[in-house]
Amino acid sequence: MRTFILLVWRQTCRLVLLQGYQICRQLCLLLIHVRNNSLAAKGLPTSQNPSNNYSAAASSLSTLDVTLEDFYGKGYDDSDRRIPDMTILTKQLGWKPRTSLDELVDSTIQYQHQTYSHAIKKEQLQNW
């Protein structure tokens, strides 16, 4: 069994060809590699153990670089011209939103304030 994992980074898709039994292991290695590289780029220490160097395994992956348009086809990036319409969901699935957009924004802001305001106040006091 062969499986492709699609990785999207900026305007390039990378298809990674993996054998079925390797998917989980290779994906974990890839995520660790991406995480450590992004932390290192920010100058932050990583939790990588030098004796667990998987760069050789990661470099053995077969990849194919294609543009998003080649992969998805023409019109893949026309989201700015699309108009969301909930009537299809309502008609075909009987689904209706239980929360209005205004309620959602209000509850999100309230949650963020309750969750993080004490940390912000503490940091401001320390930096005073």
Backbone bond lengths (Angstrom), bond angles and torsions (degrees), N, CA, C in turn:
res aa  C-N    CA-C-N  psi(-1)  N-CA   C-N-CA  omega(-1)  CA-C   N-CA-C  phi
1 M - - - 1.451 - - 1.517 108.78 -
2 R 1.307 116.24 130.12 1.455 120.88 177.13 1.519 108.47 -115.86
3 T 1.286 115.66 141.28 1.454 120.83 -177.90 1.518 108.67 -132.74
4 F 1.316 115.79 141.23 1.454 120.91 174.90 1.515 108.37 -103.23
5 I 1.299 116.15 135.16 1.459 121.24 172.27 1.516 105.99 -110.71
6 L 1.314 116.66 127.62 1.450 121.68 -178.20 1.519 108.92 -95.61
7 L 1.312 116.14 120.79 1.455 121.76 175.67 1.518 107.71 -110.54
8 V 1.312 117.48 128.12 1.455 121.07 -179.73 1.518 107.90 -112.25
9 W 1.306 116.30 122.85 1.453 121.43 177.67 1.515 107.76 -137.76
10 R 1.298 115.70 116.84 1.448 123.33 -174.85 1.522 109.20 54.62
11 Q 1.311 120.34 -121.34 1.460 120.97 -177.31 1.517 112.30 -105.49
12 T 1.318 118.42 22.49 1.458 121.24 -179.19 1.515 109.97 -124.96
13 C 1.314 115.76 135.60 1.463 121.24 172.79 1.512 107.16 -98.58
14 R 1.288 116.95 142.87 1.459 120.72 174.46 1.521 107.35 -124.56
15 L 1.319 115.09 118.57 1.457 120.18 176.81 1.513 107.61 -93.52
16 V 1.304 116.82 124.39 1.456 121.57 -179.13 1.524 107.35 -109.56
17 L 1.331 116.16 121.18 1.451 121.93 -178.59 1.518 109.41 -90.88
18 L 1.319 116.25 122.74 1.459 120.93 -177.39 1.521 110.26 -131.77
19 Q 1.305 115.98 150.57 1.456 120.64 170.15 1.528 107.51 -76.57
20 G 1.325 116.98 151.50 1.461 121.44 -174.02 1.509 114.43 -53.46
21 Y 1.327 118.57 -44.83 1.462 120.52 -176.01 1.522 112.66 -74.06
22 Q 1.316 117.85 -14.32 1.462 121.12 -177.72 1.522 112.71 -94.68
23 I 1.311 117.56 -6.96 1.458 119.98 -170.38 1.522 112.22 -57.35
24 C 1.310 117.60 -54.73 1.460 121.18 -176.04 1.521 111.18 -61.64
25 R 1.322 116.86 -47.12 1.466 121.42 -177.95 1.526 110.85 -62.51
26 Q 1.336 116.46 -48.18 1.460 119.86 -177.25 1.523 111.35 -67.41
27 L 1.329 117.00 -37.46 1.452 119.64 178.51 1.523 110.62 -64.94
28 C 1.327 117.01 -41.39 1.470 120.57 176.69 1.523 110.92 -61.88
29 L 1.318 116.55 -43.91 1.465 119.99 178.41 1.517 110.88 -62.06
30 L 1.322 115.98 -41.38 1.454 120.30 -179.96 1.523 110.95 -64.52
31 L 1.334 117.46 -43.22 1.460 120.59 179.00 1.526 111.40 -64.68
32 I 1.326 117.40 -39.65 1.467 120.83 176.21 1.521 109.83 -62.38
33 H 1.320 116.43 -43.76 1.467 121.59 -179.67 1.531 110.46 -61.74
34 V 1.337 117.32 -46.56 1.464 121.37 179.94 1.519 110.36 -64.39
35 R 1.332 117.43 -43.80 1.468 121.39 179.88 1.520 111.16 -61.53
36 N 1.318 116.96 -48.28 1.457 119.95 -178.23 1.522 111.61 -65.42
37 N 1.329 117.23 -37.88 1.458 119.49 177.95 1.518 111.53 -66.62
38 S 1.338 117.76 -38.98 1.457 119.09 179.85 1.525 110.89 -69.97
39 L 1.332 117.93 -37.09 1.465 120.28 176.63 1.521 110.86 -67.34
40 A 1.326 116.41 -41.36 1.460 119.88 179.94 1.522 110.76 -65.12
41 A 1.331 117.05 -36.04 1.461 120.44 179.05 1.521 111.12 -65.28
42 K 1.332 117.03 -28.65 1.462 121.41 178.26 1.525 111.71 -86.62
43 G 1.321 117.44 -1.93 1.450 121.02 -179.59 1.515 113.06 80.21
44 L 1.330 117.68 17.30 1.456 121.17 -179.58 1.523 109.97 -95.61
45 P 1.304 117.63 146.95 1.468 119.21 177.44 1.523 110.36 -69.01
46 T 1.299 116.45 146.00 1.460 121.14 178.11 1.517 109.13 -105.56
47 S 1.314 115.43 163.45 1.461 120.20 -179.81 1.522 111.33 -96.09
48 Q 1.316 116.55 18.94 1.458 120.19 -176.23 1.523 110.95 -75.07
49 N 1.303 115.81 131.10 1.451 122.54 175.96 1.524 107.93 -83.82
50 P 1.340 119.44 123.81 1.465 120.83 -177.76 1.526 113.42 -57.93
51 S 1.333 117.70 -26.49 1.460 119.10 -179.62 1.529 112.06 -78.07
52 N 1.330 117.27 -10.93 1.465 121.42 178.14 1.521 110.04 -105.88
53 N 1.297 116.75 59.66 1.457 121.04 -178.59 1.524 109.07 -88.29
54 Y 1.323 115.38 111.74 1.458 120.82 -178.19 1.526 111.98 -105.77
55 S 1.315 117.95 16.31 1.454 119.32 -177.28 1.520 112.02 -62.91
56 A 1.328 117.86 -32.66 1.469 119.93 178.19 1.525 110.07 -66.02
57 A 1.324 117.23 -41.98 1.469 120.25 178.48 1.524 110.87 -65.73
58 A 1.325 116.52 -40.55 1.459 119.86 179.88 1.521 111.36 -67.24
59 S 1.329 117.42 -35.52 1.464 119.93 -179.00 1.521 112.43 -74.13
60 S 1.333 118.08 -14.18 1.463 120.37 -179.49 1.528 112.78 -85.24
61 L 1.329 117.87 -2.10 1.458 120.68 179.09 1.518 110.17 -70.21
62 S 1.314 116.59 138.14 1.457 121.15 174.94 1.519 108.15 -81.18
63 T 1.322 117.19 130.00 1.455 120.18 -178.60 1.520 110.18 -130.17
64 L 1.309 114.71 156.93 1.450 122.35 176.24 1.518 106.54 -138.57
65 D 1.315 117.88 117.91 1.456 121.55 179.79 1.520 109.52 -91.44
66 V 1.316 116.18 125.97 1.459 122.21 176.21 1.521 107.87 -137.07
67 T 1.319 116.37 154.85 1.458 119.31 176.88 1.519 108.91 -76.15
68 L 1.328 116.33 159.89 1.458 119.99 178.67 1.523 111.26 -61.87
69 E 1.331 117.14 -37.71 1.466 119.71 -179.94 1.523 111.08 -65.50
70 D 1.342 117.21 -40.16 1.465 119.56 177.26 1.522 111.12 -64.86
71 F 1.310 116.84 -36.64 1.464 120.20 -177.41 1.529 111.88 -75.73
72 Y 1.344 116.45 -48.81 1.457 120.27 -175.62 1.521 113.57 -90.24
73 G 1.324 117.18 -22.06 1.454 120.66 -176.47 1.517 111.41 97.23
74 K 1.316 114.68 170.63 1.461 120.63 -177.89 1.529 109.70 -63.27
75 G 1.312 115.80 140.45 1.456 121.00 178.67 1.510 114.54 91.14
76 Y 1.348 116.97 6.54 1.464 119.17 -178.09 1.518 112.09 -65.22
77 D 1.322 117.10 -27.91 1.461 120.29 -173.88 1.523 111.26 -112.66
78 D 1.318 116.54 40.89 1.456 119.42 179.69 1.524 111.63 -102.16
79 S 1.320 116.51 24.97 1.464 120.41 -175.62 1.524 112.32 -62.23
80 D 1.333 117.77 -24.86 1.456 119.45 178.78 1.528 111.55 -72.36
81 R 1.329 117.49 -14.02 1.461 121.47 179.24 1.531 112.26 -105.27
82 R 1.308 117.57 1.53 1.463 120.99 -179.88 1.523 109.92 -90.18
83 I 1.307 115.35 143.71 1.459 120.83 178.68 1.524 107.77 -113.36
84 P 1.326 118.06 115.31 1.463 119.92 -179.36 1.530 110.72 -63.38
85 D 1.316 116.04 138.69 1.456 121.27 -178.97 1.521 108.84 -140.43
86 M 1.319 116.68 114.83 1.459 122.28 -176.75 1.526 112.53 -84.35
87 T 1.338 117.94 -6.98 1.464 118.83 -175.47 1.523 112.14 -65.55
88 I 1.322 118.57 -30.92 1.465 120.79 179.15 1.529 109.95 -64.74
89 L 1.338 116.70 -45.48 1.465 119.76 176.99 1.523 111.35 -61.03
90 T 1.303 115.92 -40.60 1.459 119.91 -178.91 1.524 111.05 -66.50
91 K 1.331 116.70 -44.58 1.467 120.48 -177.33 1.525 112.06 -71.02
92 Q 1.325 117.09 -48.57 1.461 120.02 -172.54 1.527 113.57 -81.28
93 L 1.320 117.26 -34.61 1.460 119.96 -175.03 1.521 113.71 -111.68
94 G 1.322 116.04 -11.05 1.455 118.77 -177.06 1.523 112.68 72.46
95 W 1.320 117.12 18.16 1.456 121.72 -177.32 1.520 110.29 -87.59
96 K 1.309 115.96 138.03 1.462 121.45 174.67 1.518 108.00 -136.33
97 P 1.327 117.41 139.83 1.466 119.00 178.37 1.525 110.34 -66.94
98 R 1.329 115.27 142.33 1.465 120.58 178.63 1.522 111.74 -94.06
99 T 1.325 116.17 -13.89 1.460 121.17 -176.59 1.522 108.93 -127.43
100 S 1.317 116.40 133.32 1.466 119.39 176.45 1.527 108.89 -77.49
101 L 1.315 115.83 163.60 1.461 120.30 179.64 1.526 110.68 -61.69
102 D 1.328 116.94 -41.02 1.471 120.09 178.80 1.529 111.34 -61.25
103 E 1.338 116.71 -44.06 1.468 120.36 178.43 1.524 111.15 -63.79
104 L 1.322 116.29 -39.20 1.459 120.85 -179.91 1.526 111.39 -64.11
105 V 1.327 116.39 -45.85 1.469 120.02 179.56 1.526 110.06 -63.83
106 D 1.332 116.89 -45.26 1.469 120.32 179.24 1.530 111.85 -59.74
107 S 1.333 117.06 -46.70 1.469 119.31 -178.52 1.527 111.47 -67.86
108 T 1.331 117.53 -33.60 1.467 120.48 177.91 1.521 110.85 -66.28
109 I 1.319 116.57 -45.36 1.470 120.49 179.12 1.525 110.26 -63.93
110 Q 1.322 116.92 -42.30 1.464 120.60 178.89 1.529 110.83 -62.33
111 Y 1.324 117.31 -43.61 1.462 121.21 178.85 1.529 110.70 -62.19
112 Q 1.332 116.59 -46.75 1.462 120.14 -179.87 1.524 110.48 -60.10
113 H 1.320 116.69 -42.58 1.462 120.28 -179.97 1.527 111.16 -63.88
114 Q 1.332 117.01 -46.78 1.466 120.54 -179.52 1.526 111.82 -65.38
115 T 1.318 116.19 -34.19 1.463 120.15 -175.09 1.521 112.82 -81.10
116 Y 1.333 117.47 -38.59 1.461 119.58 -169.58 1.524 115.33 -115.41
117 S 1.326 119.73 -7.66 1.467 119.82 -175.22 1.521 111.94 -64.55
118 H 1.336 118.34 -36.22 1.467 119.92 -179.90 1.531 111.01 -65.58
119 A 1.309 117.70 -35.93 1.466 120.64 179.31 1.523 110.61 -69.36
120 I 1.330 116.62 -38.21 1.464 120.15 179.38 1.520 109.94 -67.71
121 K 1.338 117.23 -43.63 1.467 120.49 178.66 1.521 110.95 -61.81
122 K 1.321 116.89 -42.14 1.460 121.23 179.77 1.525 110.75 -62.29
123 E 1.333 116.76 -42.98 1.467 120.22 179.95 1.520 110.75 -66.94
124 Q 1.330 117.40 -39.34 1.456 120.36 178.91 1.524 110.93 -63.79
125 L 1.332 117.59 -39.52 1.458 120.76 178.17 1.526 111.22 -66.01
126 Q 1.324 116.67 -38.75 1.465 120.08 179.40 1.521 111.46 -67.76
127 N 1.319 117.34 -33.90 1.466 121.12 -178.55 1.519 112.57 -86.70
128 W 1.323 118.12 -4.76 1.461 121.83 -178.35 1.461 108.92 -69.05
